[in-house]
Amino acid sequence: MRELRGKQGFSQEAFADHCGLHRTAVSLIERGKRVPSLTTLLTISSGFGISVSELLRGVDAGHKHRVGVRR
């Protein structure tokens, strides 16, 4: 999300205002401290002008890389 926001030239605050979210919520989501609801994911993807699936592309792979895969 941070990468997309940067590519579109938004600060956290500007993107939050653009989407109707609180800046703190954007910060927490970007830092992995909050898991966004489906409604919030829809709001964020709409703010970027992309689908939710595009927004989430690669998220699972990145998560597995950070925490390791348990079996």
C-alpha distances in whole Angstrom, upper triangle without the diagonal:
4,5,5,6,9,10,11,12,11,12,10,14,14,11,12,15,14,13,16,14,15,13,14,12,9,10,11,8,6,10,11,13,13,13,12,15,15,16,13,11,13,12,9,9,13,11,9,13,12,13,11,13,11,7,9,11,11,10,14,15,12,14,17,17,16,19,21,23,26,28
4,6,5,6,9,10,10,9,9,8,12,13,10,12,15,15,14,17,15,15,13,14,13,9,9,11,9,6,9,11,14,14,15,14,18,18,19,15,14,16,15,11,13,15,13,11,15,15,16,15,16,14,11,12,14,14,13,16,17,14,15,19,18,17,20,22,24,27,30
4,5,5,6,9,10,10,11,11,15,15,12,15,18,16,16,19,18,19,16,17,16,13,13,15,13,10,12,14,17,18,18,17,20,20,21,18,16,18,17,13,13,16,14,11,14,14,16,15,16,13,11,12,13,13,13,16,16,14,16,19,18,17,20,23,24,28,31
4,5,5,6,9,9,11,11,14,13,10,13,16,14,14,17,16,18,16,18,16,13,14,16,13,11,14,16,18,18,18,16,19,18,19,16,14,15,14,11,10,12,11,8,11,10,13,13,14,11,9,11,12,13,13,17,17,15,17,21,20,20,23,25,26,29,32
4,6,5,6,5,7,8,11,10,7,10,13,11,12,15,14,15,13,15,14,10,12,14,12,10,13,15,18,17,18,16,19,19,19,15,14,15,14,10,11,12,10,8,11,12,15,15,16,14,11,14,15,16,16,19,20,18,19,23,22,21,24,27,28,31,34
4,5,5,6,7,9,12,11,10,13,15,14,15,18,17,18,15,17,17,13,13,16,15,12,15,17,20,20,20,19,22,22,22,19,18,19,17,14,14,16,13,11,14,15,18,18,19,16,14,16,17,17,17,21,21,19,21,24,23,22,25,27,29,33,36
4,5,8,10,12,15,13,12,15,17,15,16,19,19,20,18,20,20,16,17,19,17,15,18,20,22,22,22,21,24,23,23,20,18,19,18,15,14,15,13,10,13,13,16,17,18,15,13,16,16,17,18,21,21,19,22,25,23,23,27,28,30,33,36
4,6,9,11,13,11,9,13,14,12,13,17,17,18,17,19,19,15,16,19,18,15,19,21,23,23,22,21,23,22,22,19,17,18,16,13,13,13,10,8,10,12,16,17,18,15,14,17,17,19,19,23,23,22,24,27,26,26,29,31,32,36,38
4,7,10,11,9,9,13,13,12,14,17,17,18,15,18,19,15,16,19,18,16,19,21,23,23,24,22,24,24,23,20,19,20,18,15,15,16,12,11,14,16,19,20,22,18,17,20,20,21,22,25,26,23,25,29,28,27,30,32,34,37,40
4,6,8,6,5,9,10,9,11,14,13,14,12,15,15,12,13,16,15,13,16,19,20,20,21,19,22,22,21,18,17,18,15,13,14,14,11,10,13,15,18,19,21,18,16,19,20,21,21,25,25,23,24,28,27,26,29,32,33,36,39
4,5,5,6,8,10,10,12,14,13,13,9,12,13,10,10,14,14,12,15,18,19,19,20,19,22,23,22,18,18,19,17,14,16,17,13,13,16,18,21,21,23,21,18,20,22,23,21,25,26,23,24,28,27,25,28,31,33,36,39
4,6,5,6,9,10,11,12,10,9,6,9,10,7,7,11,11,9,12,15,15,15,17,16,18,20,19,15,16,17,14,12,15,16,12,13,16,18,20,19,21,20,16,18,21,21,20,23,24,22,22,26,25,24,26,29,31,33,37
4,5,5,6,9,10,10,9,8,5,9,10,8,9,12,13,13,15,17,17,17,19,17,20,21,19,16,17,18,15,13,16,16,13,14,18,20,22,21,24,22,19,21,24,25,23,26,28,25,25,29,29,27,29,32,34,37,40
4,5,5,6,9,10,10,10,8,12,13,10,12,15,15,14,17,20,20,19,21,19,21,21,20,16,17,18,14,13,15,15,11,12,15,18,20,20,23,21,18,21,23,25,24,27,28,26,27,30,30,29,31,34,36,38,41
4,5,5,6,8,8,9,8,11,11,8,11,14,13,12,15,17,18,17,18,15,18,18,16,13,14,14,11,9,11,11,8,9,12,14,17,16,19,18,15,18,20,21,20,24,25,23,24,27,28,26,28,31,33,35,38
4,5,5,6,5,6,5,9,8,6,9,12,11,12,15,16,16,15,16,14,15,16,14,11,13,13,10,9,12,12,9,11,14,16,18,17,20,19,16,18,21,23,21,24,26,24,24,28,28,26,28,31,33,35,38
4,5,5,6,7,8,11,11,10,13,15,15,16,18,20,20,19,19,17,18,19,16,14,15,15,12,11,14,13,10,13,15,18,19,19,23,21,19,21,24,26,24,28,30,27,28,31,32,30,32,35,37,39,42
4,6,8,10,10,14,13,11,14,17,16,16,19,21,21,20,20,17,18,18,16,13,14,13,10,9,12,10,7,9,12,14,17,17,20,19,17,20,22,24,23,27,28,27,27,31,31,30,32,35,36,38,41
4,6,9,10,13,11,10,13,15,14,15,18,19,19,17,17,14,14,14,12,9,11,10,6,6,9,8,5,9,11,13,14,14,18,17,14,17,20,22,21,24,26,25,25,29,30,28,30,33,34,36,38
4,7,9,12,11,10,14,15,15,16,19,20,19,17,17,14,15,15,12,10,12,12,8,9,12,11,9,13,14,16,17,17,21,20,18,20,23,25,23,26,29,27,27,31,32,30,31,34,35,37,40
4,6,8,7,7,10,12,11,13,16,16,16,13,14,11,12,14,11,8,11,12,8,9,12,12,10,13,16,17,18,16,20,20,17,18,22,23,21,24,27,25,24,28,29,27,28,31,33,34,37
4,5,5,7,9,10,11,13,15,16,15,13,14,12,14,16,14,11,14,15,12,12,15,16,13,16,19,20,21,19,23,22,19,20,24,25,22,25,28,25,25,28,29,27,28,31,33,34,37
4,5,5,6,9,10,11,12,14,14,13,15,13,16,18,16,13,15,17,14,12,16,16,14,16,19,20,21,20,23,22,19,20,23,24,21,24,26,24,23,27,27,25,27,30,32,34,37
4,5,5,6,9,10,11,12,11,10,13,12,15,18,17,13,15,18,15,14,18,19,16,18,21,22,23,21,24,23,19,20,23,24,21,24,26,23,22,26,26,23,25,28,30,32,35
4,5,5,6,9,10,11,9,8,10,9,11,14,13,10,12,14,12,11,15,16,14,16,19,20,20,18,20,20,17,17,21,21,18,21,23,21,20,24,24,22,23,26,28,29,32
4,6,5,6,9,10,10,9,11,9,12,14,14,10,11,13,11,9,12,14,12,13,16,17,18,16,18,18,14,15,18,19,16,19,21,19,18,22,23,21,22,25,27,29,32
4,6,5,6,9,8,9,11,11,15,17,17,13,14,17,15,13,16,18,15,16,20,20,21,19,21,20,16,17,20,20,17,20,21,18,18,22,22,19,21,24,26,28,31
4,5,5,6,5,5,8,9,13,16,16,13,13,17,15,13,16,19,17,18,21,21,21,18,20,20,16,16,19,19,16,18,20,17,16,20,20,17,18,22,24,25,29
4,5,5,6,5,6,7,10,13,13,10,10,14,13,11,13,16,15,15,18,18,17,15,17,17,13,13,16,16,13,15,17,15,14,17,18,16,17,21,22,24,27
4,5,8,8,9,10,14,15,16,13,12,15,15,11,14,17,15,14,18,17,18,15,17,16,12,12,15,14,12,15,16,13,13,17,17,15,17,20,22,24,27
4,6,8,10,12,15,18,19,15,15,19,18,15,17,20,19,18,22,21,21,19,20,19,16,15,17,16,13,15,17,13,12,16,16,13,15,18,20,22,26
4,6,7,10,13,16,17,14,14,17,17,15,17,20,19,19,22,21,20,17,18,18,15,13,16,15,11,13,15,12,10,14,14,12,12,16,18,20,23
4,7,10,13,16,17,15,15,19,18,16,19,22,21,21,24,23,23,19,21,21,18,16,19,18,15,16,18,15,13,17,17,14,15,18,20,21,24
4,6,9,13,14,11,12,16,15,14,17,19,19,19,22,21,20,17,19,20,16,15,18,18,14,16,18,16,14,17,19,16,16,20,21,22,25
4,7,9,11,9,10,13,14,13,15,18,18,18,21,19,18,14,16,17,14,12,16,16,12,13,16,15,13,16,18,16,16,19,20,21,23
4,7,8,6,6,10,10,10,12,14,14,15,18,16,15,12,14,15,12,12,15,16,13,15,18,17,15,18,20,19,19,22,22,24,26
4,5,5,6,9,10,11,12,14,15,17,18,17,15,12,14,16,13,13,17,18,15,16,20,19,18,21,23,22,22,24,24,25,27
4,5,5,6,9,10,10,12,14,15,16,15,12,9,12,14,12,11,15,17,15,16,20,20,18,21,24,23,23,25,25,26,28
4,5,5,6,9,10,11,12,14,15,14,13,10,14,15,13,14,17,20,18,19,23,22,21,24,27,26,26,28,28,30,31
4,5,5,6,9,10,10,12,14,14,13,10,13,15,12,13,16,18,16,18,21,20,20,23,25,24,24,27,27,29,31
4,5,5,6,8,10,11,12,11,9,6,10,11,8,9,13,15,13,15,18,18,17,20,22,22,22,25,25,27,29
4,5,5,6,9,10,10,9,8,6,10,11,9,11,14,17,16,18,21,21,20,23,25,25,26,28,28,30,32
4,6,5,6,9,10,10,10,9,13,13,11,13,16,19,17,20,23,22,22,25,27,26,27,30,30,32,34
4,5,5,6,9,9,9,8,12,11,8,11,14,16,15,18,20,19,19,23,24,23,25,27,28,30,32
4,5,5,6,5,6,5,9,8,6,9,12,15,14,17,19,19,19,23,24,24,25,27,28,30,32
4,5,5,6,7,8,12,11,10,13,15,18,18,21,23,22,23,26,27,27,29,31,31,34,36
4,6,8,10,11,14,13,11,14,16,19,18,22,24,22,23,27,27,27,29,31,32,34,37
4,6,9,10,12,10,9,12,14,16,16,20,21,20,22,25,25,25,27,30,30,33,35
4,7,10,12,10,10,13,15,18,18,21,23,22,24,27,27,28,30,32,32,35,37
4,7,8,6,7,10,11,15,15,18,20,20,21,24,25,25,27,29,29,32,34
4,5,5,6,9,10,14,14,16,18,19,20,22,24,25,26,28,27,30,31
4,5,5,6,9,12,11,14,16,17,17,20,21,22,23,25,24,27,28
4,5,5,6,10,10,12,14,15,16,18,20,21,22,23,22,25,26
4,5,5,9,10,13,14,14,16,18,19,20,22,23,23,26,28
4,6,9,8,12,13,13,14,17,18,19,21,22,22,25,27
4,6,5,8,10,10,11,14,15,16,18,19,19,21,23
4,6,8,9,10,12,13,14,16,18,18,18,21,23
4,6,5,6,9,10,11,12,15,15,15,18,20
4,6,5,6,9,10,11,12,14,14,17,19
4,5,5,6,9,10,11,11,11,14,16
4,5,5,6,9,10,10,10,13,16
4,6,5,6,9,10,11,14,17
4,5,5,6,8,9,12,15
4,6,5,5,6,9,12
4,6,5,8,11,14
4,6,9,12,15
4,7,9,12
4,6,10
4,7
4
